[in-house]
């Protein structure tokens, strides 16, 4: 990921930040799959977002990364679940993430210490599907 941070040269030092993800390599090196019983993604300003019903407090996300020593799920820059091995179903406490749009991404660490990241998935917690 490439992050740009702009800071104004004024007494308040106002700032804004822009993150641009990019991927190099085979996206199949690590796969993340949300539960199949969730609502279908909806389009929100050009990105696909999976609406999570308000009553749902936890979900299990399947992660698979052949050859990995450790797999994990991240919300932006914060690790929220981790497991040893190359695959597993990681439990995510949705109440700890708050409401609204949330960016989730799976990461894996190889025996050589290299980090592999999946494509991100956006969910929106606490919104009913627009079906």
N, C-alpha and C positions, 0 to 999 in steps of 0.2 A: 504494500500500500504506500502511496505517496501522499503526504499531507502538507498542505500549504497553510500557513498561519499569517494573517495580516494584522499588524498592530499599528494603530494611528499614533502619530507623533503629537500628542496633545496631553494635557494634564490628566485626563481620564484613562488614557491608554486603551481606548476601545479596540476590540479585536474581533476577528471572525476567522473561521477555520473551514477549509475545504479538503475532503479526503477523496482521493481518486484511486480505486482499487485497480490492479492489473494482475494478470496471471501469465506465468511462463511455464510451459510444460503441459503434460497430459492431465486434464481435469478428472480423469478416472482414477488417479492415484489415491484419491480420498473421496468418499461419497457420504453424503448426509441425507437422510430421508425422514421427513415428518410422518406422523401416523396417517394412515390412509383414510381414517374416518373423519378427518378435519374437513371443513368446507373448502370448496374450490377457490383458488386464488382470484382476487379481483384486481383490476388495474387502478392504481392510484398514482397519478402524475407520471405515467410512463414506466412504473415498476410493478411487478407482480407481488401482491401482498396477500398472505393467508390470514383471513379473519379468525380469531380465536374466540369462541363463545365466552361470555362473562362468567359463567358458572364453572368453567374448567380451571382447576388450580394447578394441575401438573400434567406434563406430557412426557412421553418417552421418545427420544430421537435416536434412530439407528445410525451408527457411524461405522464405516468399513474402510480400512486403509491397510492393504496387504503389506506385511513386513514392518509395520509400526510397533514400537515398544509401548507407546502411550497414545491414547486418543482423548480429545477434549472438545467441549463446546464453549464458545466465547460469545459474549454480548459486547460488541465493539471491542474494547481492549481489556475486558474483564472476563477471566475464566469462571464459568458457572457450573461446570460438571467435568469430571475426569475419570478415566478408567485405564488400567494397565491392559496391554494386549492390542491386537490389531482390529478388533471389532467388538461391538457391544451396543446395548440399548441404554442410553444415558438419560436419567430422569432430571427434568427441568422443573423447578418450582416457579411457576408463572407469577405467583403473588409477590415474589422478590423482585420481579422485573418491572412492576408498575403497570400502567395502562398506556395504550397508544402504540405507535409503531416501534418495533424492536428488530434490530439486525442480529441474526444468529449466523455463526460460522463454525464449522468443524476444523480442528487442527490435529495433526499427528506429528509425533516426534519419532525419528528413526533411531536405530542403534548408533549411528554416526553423529547424532545430535542435530540433524537437519530438521527444520520445521516445514510441514506441508500444510497448505490451507485449501479448504474447499471453496466453491463459489458461495457467496452469502445468500441467505434466505431471509426475507422480510416477513414478519408476522405482525398483526395488529391485535393487541390484547384488549378484551373487553368490548368488542364490537360484534354485533350480529352480522351474519352474511347478508348481502344485498339480494338474495335470491327472490 
